[in-house]
Amino acid sequence: MRKILVTGAAGDIGTRLVQALSSRGDVDLYTTALKDLPYIVDSTHRNFDIRNPQFLQWIKQVEPDVVVHLASVIRLPDSMSESEAFEIDVTATEQLLSTCVEIGVDKFIVTSSGAAYGYWQDNPEWIQEADPVRGNDDYFYSRHKRLVENLLAEYRERHPQLKQVILRPGTVLGPNFENPITNMFEKKRILGIRGSLSPFVIIWVDDLVEYLIEACVTEVEGVFNVAGDGVLTMPEIAKRLNKPYLSIPAIVVKSLLVILKPLGLSQYGPEQVKFIQYRPVLSNNKIKSTFEYKPRKTTSEAFEAFLAQSNKEYQQS
């Protein structure tokens, strides 16, 4: 029996991971999130903000063998500042790592992101795990992922007894997912940046969960990109959505966003044009050669499954 503790258990990924782990007979499962989980009814769940000192005290009481750290801020709600997101993403993660070392946790598993590599014009055509983590300072999510990965690298040097599995997913899709990427799919027109096909690599949520489970119950460790085979470009995505594709020069998009964001007409600022223009395209060779599990869906198949299972009307009638 491995005692496994999952943070962020009520998120899109956490929900599916907890459901899968709770059905196993070789796992003693503990979960924490900001809300109750209807399928967890016993005393092993706590409603904690991970910044709460009581959260760390609870971990010390539980003494887990494995911590799966999923809690992070994907997009800023209107009520949250970037400094608060930093406290959740970076400060709380550092405190959690310190506590794990203190109580002798065996393994720390975290979902990072391909965004940790950053959105740069000189990104390789296919990014490998050994390529530098250069998350962009002007995009909080990318910056925070880079800072967390820097912390993890320091802990690998100073505390090698705490084994690590770092998963860097590309775009994660699943039924009824909602995030900045899926928001783009809802628009009447799919906007692209002229001169860039903006290739996406996608991982289906159930494939990601299977990787997380294998990381929990085996001795595998290391840093791994997570993506289905192949890519989908923005024009291909528009075609599958049956929506027009509009390619606009980057300078025009930036100029529009300078006006629209302060007016509240766009959630994106001009600094985020690179988010589409210079997508990090993740090689999945390492994870496929290391893990026993192999993803069941390619990038293309994951996108089609998302369209088929989503309750939202992404496609035009």
C-alpha positions in Angstrom: 0.0 0.0 0.0 1.4 3.3 -1.1 0.1 6.4 0.8 -0.5 9.0 -1.9 -1.5 12.6 -1.3 -2.9 14.7 -4.2 -3.2 18.5 -4.2 -5.5 20.2 -6.6 -7.8 17.2 -6.5 -10.9 19.1 -7.7 -9.4 20.3 -11.0 -9.9 18.8 -14.4 -6.9 16.5 -14.1 -7.2 16.0 -10.3 -10.8 14.8 -10.5 -9.9 12.0 -13.0 -6.7 11.0 -11.2 -8.4 10.7 -7.8 -11.3 8.7 -9.3 -8.8 6.3 -10.9 -6.6 6.0 -7.8 -9.6 5.5 -5.5 -10.5 2.4 -7.4 -7.2 0.7 -6.9 -6.5 -1.7 -4.0 -2.8 -0.9 -3.6 -3.2 2.8 -2.7 -4.1 4.7 0.5 -5.4 8.0 -0.9 -5.5 11.4 0.6 -6.7 14.5 -1.2 -6.9 18.3 -0.8 -8.7 21.0 -2.8 -10.7 24.2 -2.2 -14.0 22.3 -2.3 -15.6 19.0 -1.3 -15.3 16.0 -3.7 -18.6 14.2 -3.9 -17.0 10.9 -4.6 -14.7 11.2 -1.5 -16.8 10.9 1.6 -14.4 9.7 4.2 -11.9 11.5 6.4 -9.0 11.5 4.0 -10.0 14.7 2.2 -9.4 18.3 3.4 -10.6 21.6 2.0 -7.3 23.5 2.1 -5.8 26.5 0.4 -2.3 25.2 0.0 -1.0 28.5 1.4 -2.7 27.7 4.7 -0.1 26.6 7.4 -2.6 24.0 8.5 -2.2 22.3 5.1 1.5 21.6 5.9 0.6 20.4 9.4 -1.9 18.0 7.9 0.7 16.6 5.5 3.0 16.0 8.5 0.2 14.0 10.2 -0.5 12.0 7.0 3.1 11.2 6.3 2.5 10.3 2.6 4.9 8.1 0.6 4.1 10.1 -2.6 2.9 13.6 -3.1 1.2 14.5 -6.5 1.2 18.3 -6.7 -1.5 19.4 -9.2 -2.6 22.7 -7.6 -1.7 25.8 -9.6 -3.2 28.8 -11.2 -3.9 28.4 -15.0 -5.5 31.8 -15.5 -6.0 34.7 -13.2 -9.6 35.3 -12.1 -10.6 39.0 -11.7 -10.4 38.6 -7.9 -6.8 37.4 -7.9 -3.6 39.4 -8.4 -0.4 38.1 -9.9 1.3 38.3 -6.5 -1.4 36.0 -5.0 -0.9 33.6 -7.9 2.8 33.6 -7.2 2.1 32.7 -3.6 0.1 29.7 -4.7 2.3 28.5 -7.6 5.8 29.2 -6.3 5.9 30.1 -2.6 3.5 27.3 -1.5 5.3 24.8 -3.7 8.6 25.6 -2.1 7.0 25.2 1.4 5.5 21.9 0.3 8.9 20.6 -1.0 10.6 21.6 2.3 7.9 19.7 4.2 8.3 16.7 2.0 12.0 16.6 2.7 11.4 17.1 6.4 9.1 14.1 6.8 10.8 11.8 4.4 8.4 11.7 1.5 9.8 9.2 -1.1 8.6 10.8 -4.3 7.3 14.2 -5.5 5.3 14.3 -8.7 4.3 17.6 -10.3 2.5 18.6 -13.5 4.6 21.4 -14.9 3.9 22.5 -18.5 5.4 22.9 -21.9 5.0 26.6 -21.1 8.0 26.3 -18.9 10.2 26.2 -22.0 8.7 29.6 -23.0 7.3 31.0 -26.2 10.5 32.0 -28.1 11.2 32.5 -31.8 14.3 30.4 -31.6 12.6 27.4 -29.9 13.7 24.1 -31.6 11.3 22.5 -34.1 10.8 19.7 -31.5 11.7 20.5 -27.9 13.5 17.9 -25.9 13.6 17.6 -22.1 17.3 18.7 -22.1 16.5 22.0 -23.8 16.6 25.0 -21.4 13.6 26.1 -19.4 13.1 29.8 -20.4 9.6 30.6 -19.4 8.6 34.2 -20.4 8.7 36.9 -17.7 5.7 38.8 -19.2 3.3 35.8 -19.0 2.7 34.8 -15.4 1.8 31.1 -16.1 5.0 30.5 -18.1 7.1 32.5 -15.6 5.7 30.6 -12.6 6.3 27.2 -14.3 9.9 28.2 -14.9 10.4 29.3 -11.3 8.9 26.1 -10.0 11.1 24.0 -12.2 14.1 26.0 -11.0 13.1 25.1 -7.4 12.7 21.4 -8.3 16.2 21.4 -9.9 17.7 22.9 -6.7 16.0 20.2 -4.6 17.3 17.5 -6.9 20.8 18.7 -6.2 20.4 19.3 -2.4 17.9 16.5 -1.6 18.4 13.6 -4.0 16.6 11.3 -1.6 13.3 13.0 -2.6 12.7 11.4 -6.0 11.0 13.5 -8.6 8.7 13.0 -11.6 8.1 16.2 -13.6 5.6 16.0 -16.3 5.5 18.8 -18.9 2.3 18.4 -20.8 1.4 20.2 -24.0 -2.2 21.2 -24.4 -4.4 19.0 -22.2 -7.9 18.3 -23.4 -10.8 16.3 -22.0 -14.6 16.3 -21.8 -16.0 19.8 -21.0 -12.5 21.3 -20.4 -12.4 25.1 -20.2 -9.1 27.0 -20.3 -7.4 29.7 -22.4 -6.9 27.3 -25.3 -10.5 26.1 -25.4 -11.7 29.7 -25.2 -10.0 30.3 -28.6 -12.0 27.4 -30.1 -15.3 29.1 -29.1 -14.7 32.2 -31.3 -16.6 32.7 -34.5 -13.3 33.0 -36.3 -10.0 31.3 -35.5 -7.3 33.9 -35.5 -3.7 33.1 -36.4 -0.5 35.0 -36.7 0.7 35.5 -40.3 3.9 33.6 -40.9 3.3 31.0 -38.1 1.2 27.8 -38.4 1.2 27.6 -34.6 1.4 23.8 -34.2 -0.2 22.4 -31.2 0.7 19.1 -29.4 -2.2 17.7 -27.4 -2.5 15.1 -24.7 -5.9 13.5 -23.8 -6.6 13.8 -20.1 -7.0 10.1 -19.6 -3.6 9.5 -21.1 -2.0 12.1 -18.8 -3.7 10.4 -15.8 -2.3 7.0 -16.7 1.2 8.5 -16.8 0.6 10.0 -13.3 -0.6 6.7 -12.0 2.4 4.9 -13.3 4.6 7.6 -11.7 2.9 7.0 -8.4 3.1 3.2 -8.2 6.4 2.4 -9.9 10.0 3.6 -9.4 10.2 5.7 -12.5 11.7 9.2 -12.0 12.8 12.1 -14.2 11.6 14.9 -16.4 9.2 14.1 -19.3 7.4 16.0 -22.0 3.8 14.7 -22.3 2.1 14.9 -25.7 0.2 12.7 -28.2 1.9 11.9 -31.5 1.8 14.5 -34.2 0.7 18.2 -34.3 -2.3 20.2 -35.3 -1.8 23.6 -36.8 -4.2 26.6 -36.4 -5.5 26.3 -40.0 -6.1 22.6 -39.4 -7.9 23.3 -36.1 -10.1 25.9 -37.8 -11.0 23.4 -40.6 -12.0 20.8 -38.0 -14.1 23.4 -36.2 -15.7 24.4 -39.5 -14.8 28.0 -38.9 -13.0 30.6 -41.0 -9.3 31.0 -40.4 -8.0 34.6 -40.3 -4.2 35.1 -40.5 -3.2 38.6 -39.2 0.3 40.2 -39.0 1.6 40.1 -35.4 2.0 43.9 -35.2 -1.7 44.4 -36.1 -2.8 41.9 -33.4 -0.6 43.6 -30.8 -1.9 47.0 -31.7 -5.5 45.8 -31.3 -4.8 44.2 -27.9 -3.2 47.4 -26.6 -6.7 49.0 -27.1 -9.0 46.0 -26.3 -7.5 44.7 -23.1 -7.8 48.0 -21.0 -11.4 48.2 -22.2 -12.2 44.8 -20.9 -12.9 43.5 -24.4 -10.0 40.9 -24.4 -8.5 38.8 -21.7 -5.2 38.9 -23.6 -2.6 41.7 -23.8 -0.1 42.4 -26.6 2.6 40.5 -24.8 0.6 37.2 -25.2 0.7 37.2 -29.0 3.8 35.0 -28.7 1.5 32.5 -27.0 0.2 31.6 -30.5 3.1 32.8 -32.6 5.9 30.7 -31.0 4.3 27.5 -29.7 6.7 25.1 -27.9 6.3 21.8 -29.8 7.1 18.9 -27.4 8.9 15.7 -28.4 7.4 12.7 -26.6 10.1 10.3 -27.4 11.6 10.1 -23.9 8.3 9.3 -22.1 7.3 6.7 -24.7 10.6 4.9 -24.3 10.6 5.1 -20.5 7.0 4.5 -19.3 5.3 1.2 -19.9 2.0 3.1 -20.7 1.7 4.4 -24.3 -0.8 7.2 -25.1 -4.0 5.9 -26.7 -4.8 9.1 -28.6 -2.6 11.1 -31.0 -2.8 14.9 -31.0 -5.4 14.7 -33.8 -7.5 12.0 -32.1 -7.4 13.9 -28.8 -8.8 17.0 -30.5 -11.6 15.0 -32.2 -12.5 13.3 -28.9 -12.7 16.7 -27.3 -15.1 18.0 -29.9 -17.2 14.8 -29.8 -17.5 14.8 -26.0 -17.7 18.4 -25.1 -21.2 19.8 -24.2 -20.2 23.2 -25.7 -21.1 24.1 -29.2 -17.6 24.7 -30.7 -18.5 23.8 -34.2 -20.8 26.0 -36.3 -24.1 24.4 -37.2 
